[in-house]
């Protein structure tokens, strides 16, 4: 019966199913035989059907004495394999029981790249006594209702879950033990973000969710810092002169700290050979508390000829905006792109966004795409409406999907760009307190594109090779009106238009 029910669930795309401990009441079958039969049926189902939809099998225990029988039955099969994966990697019963009350079980999916050992918690046991069966049943129901009311489940979906380190895993394990909350990691399908599933008492799940999100945000900050450090290291290399007179480059993070301190005209604490120095990038020197000096050098790596000829002197700034003059050729060119589809705007300003790090990385990707696709028709001028609170992030880091508008994310979890500026200006340029709206004219490397769909986190493969992907996705491959890209450096925010 168990096998047949599981088949029906898979055919109907159900994700979970619960069974009572069959045949142990009036059927008179021994608990160990029932346990073996039910677990065997689950094993056989996984082995033969390799289910895609059924992911949770729960066994409900009504009698305390049966708990050990089911536990032993599962332990006997824990070493068995099903298509190179343990049955209990796919189905591991977690039986919690309350004597004479309903017991609970849940499936645990083991993702390929994310490993978090499940904590085993001792069950709480209630021994109930009453004058009659009616009172006993009422007490059992009351306890069961309280248990169900206090239980909660929460799923957190985030692309940065895949970047969790072993130290982060240890932090999650400690959280499990501290809060008595089940924490399960799920890698997710190829076109979905990984997930963390929480289960336990409502108050504990709420606390765990806050702690888990803090861990994920810490990982996101580290990834963003690494990305920024790599961008800056491609443009500038800070070095110090060691005692032998040799030039020694700093690591990418110290390199970033020095460059940011130079931009802000500030001093900064750095480490050289495990000793703390106070560096003054403007004076090109660093000094210890004992007044030992080290000379610093700043090596400019960028190819100035690769920057647009119209760009102005940035005077050492990493990012700078320059207002265009109405009537100038550059201003008129942008205005023409805005109005060629019949759009009328009351333009307050058009500003050129100068960010050499983003520009050069965009140009590198453009050349790589031309080589890969064997054509040069990869770039388009597109539009992106935004809010006044997002422009600083976009100017400095481009259209990162974690803060870019997702337009409902109907065609993928990336950054969205419209062919027609009317769409961005009308739907996604949100007015500030003064009624001013903002929209970017951006250079976007759409390259070879495919049809997008909800849930995508990367473009689909071009062929059978998983490494050969399309460059972007669109809402309509025959007549695109919208494009979605998934890489930060795949678009450059060239002009910021403020209008009403």
Secondary structure, DSSP 8 states (H G I E B T S, - for coil): -HHHHHHHHHHTT-SEEEEE-TTSSTT---HHHHHHHHHHHHHHHHHHH--SS--EEEEE---TTHHHHHHHHHHHHTT-EETTEEHHHH-----B--TTS--B-------SS-----------------SSHHHHHHHHHHHHHHHHHHEEEEEEE-GGGGG--HHHHHHHHHHHHHHT-EEEEE---TTS--EEEEEEEHHHHHHHHHHHHHHHHHHHHHHHHHHHHHHHHTTEEEEEE-TTS-EEE--HHHHHHHHHHHHHT-EEEEEETTEEEEEETTTTEEE-TT--EEEEEEEE-S-GGGS-TT----TT-SSEEEE--TTSHHHHHHHHHHHTTS----EEEEEEEE-HHHHHHHHHHHHHHHHHHTSSTTEEEEEEEE-TTTHHHHHHH---TTTS--GGGTT-SSEEEESSHHHHHHHT----TTS-EEEEEEEEE--SEEE--TT-SS--BSSS-TT-B-SEEES-SSS-SEEEE--GGGEEEEEEEEE-
